[in-house]
Amino acid sequence: MAMHRCACALALLLGVLALAAPALAERADRDKEANVTADHSTLDDLHQVQVLTGHVVMIKGTMRLGGERMEHRQDDEGYQYYVVTAAPNELASFHERRDEVRAGIESTLDGYAERIEYDDRNERVTLFQRALVKRFENGEQRDELSGTRIVYDARKATYDVDGRNPDGSGNRVHMIIAPRTAPAAPGAAVPTPLRKDRQGLAAPADAPAGAH
């Protein structure tokens, strides 16, 4: 019974968060080419697998993936798949701007984890270990959630969060959901200060230490 109540409570929280952030990933990103930079690259042309290492950054429209190592492959239909891992004691990063649902409100997502997987076919981002996702409106943080694993479905704008690993280790899911009674107004938000990461890309000043 206790487990059932916990599951219901988590489902309710996830539903609230999904309603609070209904915007989808920016549609134009799907049609943009991916630009990747790294210190080293190895290509297996037979299996269509490329491995990049050293300060890897992939930019596709408004979407950005960064980490120490990236494995990239393409299926027979041309869909792309990326697996990004961080250097020891650091975090890989994900950033994306989402389609506008309210005039004058720019919504963005920033995610951090030890490993991040991006599935181009299903428009799904999965973050593993020390996973953290923050949502911003006009540069001001609105929501935050963390867990052992976070799955973000860009098509449905839904989140699935696990606090524990299959072996029972890990922590509980944690969420911060901003009130919706006073939505951010154009020009009224105070942008989060930015700092430069190791690739020279702008990142929120409060991003986890070591994030790319």
C-alpha positions as CSV (number, residue, x, y, z in Angstrom):
1,M,0.0,0.0,0.0
2,A,2.8,2.4,0.9
3,M,4.5,1.7,-2.4
4,H,1.2,2.3,-4.2
5,R,0.8,5.7,-2.5
6,C,4.4,6.6,-3.4
7,A,3.8,5.7,-7.0
8,C,0.6,7.7,-7.2
9,A,2.3,10.7,-5.6
10,L,5.1,10.6,-8.1
11,A,2.8,10.2,-11.0
12,L,0.9,13.3,-9.8
13,L,4.0,15.3,-9.4
14,L,5.2,14.3,-12.9
15,G,1.8,15.3,-14.3
16,V,2.0,18.7,-12.6
17,L,5.4,19.3,-14.0
18,A,4.3,18.2,-17.5
19,L,1.4,20.6,-17.4
20,A,3.6,23.4,-16.1
21,A,5.9,23.0,-19.0
22,P,3.8,22.0,-22.1
23,A,6.2,23.4,-24.7
24,L,7.8,21.0,-27.2
25,A,11.4,21.0,-28.3
26,E,11.9,23.5,-31.1
27,R,10.6,21.9,-34.3
28,A,13.2,23.5,-36.5
29,D,16.0,21.6,-34.8
30,R,15.0,18.4,-36.5
31,D,15.9,19.8,-39.9
32,K,19.3,21.3,-38.9
33,E,22.6,19.7,-39.6
34,A,24.7,18.5,-36.6
35,N,28.0,20.2,-36.1
36,V,30.4,18.2,-33.8
37,T,33.9,19.3,-32.5
38,A,36.3,17.1,-30.5
39,D,40.0,16.5,-29.9
40,H,39.9,13.1,-31.6
41,S,37.6,11.0,-33.8
42,T,37.5,7.4,-34.9
43,L,35.1,6.2,-37.6
44,D,33.9,2.7,-38.3
45,D,32.4,3.2,-41.8
46,L,31.2,-0.4,-42.1
47,H,29.0,-0.2,-39.0
48,Q,28.3,3.6,-39.3
49,V,29.6,4.3,-35.8
50,Q,31.8,7.2,-34.9
51,V,33.6,7.7,-31.5
52,L,34.7,11.2,-30.6
53,T,36.8,12.0,-27.5
54,G,38.1,15.1,-25.7
55,H,35.9,18.1,-25.0
56,V,33.2,16.9,-27.4
57,V,30.4,19.4,-28.4
58,M,27.5,18.7,-30.7
59,I,25.3,21.6,-31.8
60,K,22.1,20.9,-33.8
61,G,20.0,24.1,-34.1
62,T,19.2,25.2,-30.6
63,M,20.2,21.8,-29.1
64,R,23.6,21.3,-27.6
65,L,25.3,18.2,-26.2
66,G,28.6,18.2,-24.5
67,G,30.9,15.7,-22.7
68,E,34.3,14.0,-22.8
69,R,33.3,11.1,-25.1
70,M,30.5,10.8,-27.7
71,E,29.4,7.7,-29.6
72,H,27.4,8.5,-32.7
73,R,25.6,6.2,-35.1
74,Q,23.1,6.4,-37.8
75,D,20.5,3.9,-38.8
76,D,19.4,2.8,-42.3
77,E,16.7,5.5,-42.4
78,G,19.1,8.3,-41.5
79,Y,18.1,8.8,-37.8
80,Q,20.9,9.8,-35.5
81,Y,21.8,8.4,-32.1
82,Y,24.2,9.9,-29.6
83,V,25.6,8.6,-26.3
84,V,27.6,11.2,-24.4
85,T,29.6,10.5,-21.3
86,A,31.4,12.8,-18.9
87,A,35.0,12.8,-17.7
88,P,35.5,11.3,-14.2
89,N,33.9,13.5,-11.5
90,E,32.3,15.7,-14.1
91,L,28.9,15.9,-15.9
92,A,27.8,15.8,-19.5
93,S,25.4,18.5,-20.5
94,F,22.3,19.0,-22.7
95,H,20.6,22.3,-23.7
96,E,17.6,23.0,-25.9
97,R,15.2,25.9,-26.6
98,R,11.6,24.9,-26.9
99,D,8.8,26.1,-29.1
100,E,7.0,29.2,-27.9
101,V,3.6,28.7,-26.3
102,R,3.2,32.1,-24.7
103,A,4.0,35.3,-26.5
104,G,7.3,36.8,-25.4
105,I,8.3,33.8,-23.3
106,E,11.4,31.9,-24.3
107,S,11.6,28.5,-22.6
108,T,14.8,26.5,-22.4
109,L,16.0,23.3,-20.8
110,D,19.4,22.5,-19.3
111,G,20.2,18.9,-18.3
112,Y,23.3,17.4,-16.6
113,A,24.3,13.7,-16.0
114,E,27.2,11.3,-16.1
115,R,25.8,9.9,-19.3
116,I,23.2,11.4,-21.7
117,E,21.6,9.5,-24.6
118,Y,19.8,11.3,-27.5
119,D,17.4,9.3,-29.7
120,D,16.7,11.3,-32.9
121,R,14.0,9.0,-34.2
122,N,11.9,9.3,-31.0
123,E,13.1,12.7,-30.0
124,R,14.0,11.4,-26.6
125,V,16.7,12.4,-24.2
126,T,17.7,10.1,-21.3
127,L,20.0,11.2,-18.5
128,F,21.7,8.6,-16.3
129,Q,23.3,9.1,-12.9
130,R,23.3,12.4,-11.0
131,A,20.6,13.5,-13.5
132,L,19.4,17.0,-13.2
133,V,17.1,19.0,-15.4
134,K,16.3,22.8,-15.1
135,R,13.7,24.7,-17.1
136,F,14.0,28.4,-17.7
137,E,11.7,31.2,-18.9
138,N,13.4,34.2,-20.3
139,G,16.6,33.2,-18.5
140,E,14.9,32.8,-15.1
141,Q,14.8,29.3,-13.6
142,R,11.2,28.0,-13.1
143,D,11.5,24.2,-12.5
144,E,14.1,21.7,-11.4
145,L,14.0,17.9,-11.0
146,S,16.7,15.4,-10.2
147,G,17.0,11.7,-9.9
148,T,19.1,8.7,-10.9
149,R,17.5,8.6,-14.4
150,I,15.4,11.2,-16.2
151,V,13.7,10.5,-19.6
152,Y,12.5,13.6,-21.5
153,D,10.1,13.0,-24.3
154,A,10.3,16.1,-26.5
155,R,7.3,15.1,-28.6
156,K,5.0,14.8,-25.6
157,A,6.8,17.3,-23.3
158,T,6.8,14.7,-20.6
159,Y,9.3,13.6,-18.0
160,D,9.8,10.1,-16.4
161,V,12.1,10.2,-13.3
162,D,13.6,7.3,-11.4
163,G,15.2,7.9,-8.0
164,R,16.7,4.5,-7.5
165,N,18.7,2.0,-9.6
166,P,17.5,-1.5,-10.3
167,D,19.6,-2.8,-7.5
168,G,17.8,-0.5,-5.0
169,S,20.6,2.0,-4.6
170,G,20.2,5.7,-5.2
171,N,18.1,8.5,-3.8
172,R,14.5,9.7,-3.9
173,V,13.3,12.0,-6.7
174,H,13.5,15.7,-5.9
175,M,11.5,18.4,-7.6
176,I,11.1,22.2,-7.4
177,I,8.1,23.5,-9.2
178,A,7.7,27.3,-9.5
179,P,4.2,28.8,-8.9
180,R,2.2,29.6,-12.0
181,T,0.2,32.5,-10.6
182,A,2.7,35.1,-11.8
183,P,4.3,34.0,-15.1
184,A,7.4,35.7,-16.2
185,A,6.7,38.8,-18.3
186,P,8.7,39.9,-21.3
187,G,11.6,42.1,-20.1
188,A,10.8,41.4,-16.4
189,A,12.9,38.4,-15.8
190,V,16.5,38.7,-14.5
191,P,18.7,36.4,-16.7
192,T,20.8,33.8,-14.9
193,P,24.4,35.0,-15.0
194,L,26.5,33.1,-17.6
195,R,30.0,31.7,-17.3
196,K,32.1,30.0,-20.0
197,D,32.6,26.3,-19.9
198,R,35.6,24.3,-21.1
199,Q,34.5,24.6,-24.7
200,G,33.9,28.3,-24.4
201,L,30.2,27.9,-24.5
202,A,27.9,29.9,-22.2
203,A,26.3,28.0,-19.3
204,P,24.3,29.1,-16.3
205,A,26.4,30.2,-13.4
206,D,24.7,27.8,-11.1
207,A,25.3,24.8,-13.3
208,P,26.9,21.8,-11.5
209,A,30.6,22.0,-11.2
210,G,32.4,20.2,-14.0
211,A,29.4,20.3,-16.4
212,H,30.4,20.8,-20.1
